[in-house]
Amino acid sequence: MPTDAFVAVLVLGALMIAVDGQILYRSGKRYLANADAGAVEAGGSDVGSQVRLVTVLFHLAMLGALALLVVLDLSFGGGAIRPIVGNLGVLLLLLAVAHAVTMTAFGTFAEPRTVVDAGPRRGASPQHTASRQSGPVVAPVPGQRGRDPQMSPSIEDHPA
């Protein structure tokens, strides 16, 4: 690859990686902040540091891939434009895979918080949990009054 094409691929590739990294950083920060809204009330962690770590890993991996891609001799034919377009095409494919992996990482960070927020909080009394619900948990037995009918103990509680 000629020197001009080498420099062009390096500059354009670094620019594409930087732009995609910033998109991931900003969107990931908003995504995890929305998923972490309930966990912040319960003493949740700082999402900014998690997003920063993942995007730094993304930048390092992609800049390393760019460096390897530029030094590999992928012959896309003659001329100056063909090697630039070919190498940038390969870089775009690698960038798409790295973007998907990073989004998956953000999803795994957000998933446990979403599941935890859906259930009752630790240490919450049954009355507190029931008061948050809009309707009865089960249909009341005829003749039983109240929103939360009493149920008989399960068979597992009886000694054999």
C-alpha positions, 0 to 999 in steps of 0.5 A, spaced: 500 500 500 502 506 498 504 511 503 499 516 502 493 510 502 497 508 509 496 515 512 489 516 509 486 509 512 490 511 519 487 518 519 480 516 517 480 509 521 482 513 527 476 518 526 471 513 525 473 509 531 473 516 535 466 518 532 463 511 534 466 511 541 463 517 543 456 515 540 457 509 544 459 513 550 454 518 550 448 513 549 451 508 553 451 513 559 444 515 558 441 507 557 445 505 563 442 511 567 435 510 565 436 502 567 439 504 574 434 509 576 431 505 581 438 502 583 440 509 585 435 510 590 437 504 593 444 506 593 446 504 586 453 504 583 456 510 578 454 508 571 459 513 568 465 509 571 462 503 567 461 506 561 468 509 561 471 502 562 467 499 556 468 505 551 476 505 553 476 497 552 472 499 545 477 504 543 483 500 545 481 494 541 479 498 535 485 502 535 489 495 535 485 492 530 486 498 525 494 498 526 494 491 524 489 492 518 494 497 516 500 493 516 497 487 513 498 487 506 491 486 503 491 486 496 485 490 493 488 491 486 492 497 483 491 504 484 491 509 490 483 509 492 482 501 492 486 499 498 483 505 502 476 503 500 478 496 501 481 497 508 476 502 510 471 496 508 474 491 513 475 496 518 467 498 518 466 490 518 470 490 525 467 496 527 460 493 527 462 487 530 465 491 536 459 496 536 455 490 537 459 487 543 459 493 546 452 494 546 451 487 549 456 489 554 451 495 556 445 490 556 448 485 561 450 491 565 443 494 565 439 487 565 440 485 573 438 492 575 432 491 571 430 485 574 432 487 581 427 493 580 421 489 578 421 485 585 420 487 592 426 490 595 430 487 601 427 488 607 420 490 605 414 488 609 409 484 606 404 490 607 409 495 604 409 490 598 402 489 597 401 497 598 405 498 592 400 494 588 394 496 585 389 490 585 389 484 589 394 479 588 389 473 588 382 473 587 379 473 594 375 467 597 367 468 597 366 471 604 373 474 605 374 481 605 380 486 604 385 487 598 390 481 600 386 475 602 389 470 607 391 464 604 392 457 608 399 455 609 402 450 604 403 443 605 410 443 605 409 447 612 406 441 615 410 436 619 409 429 616 
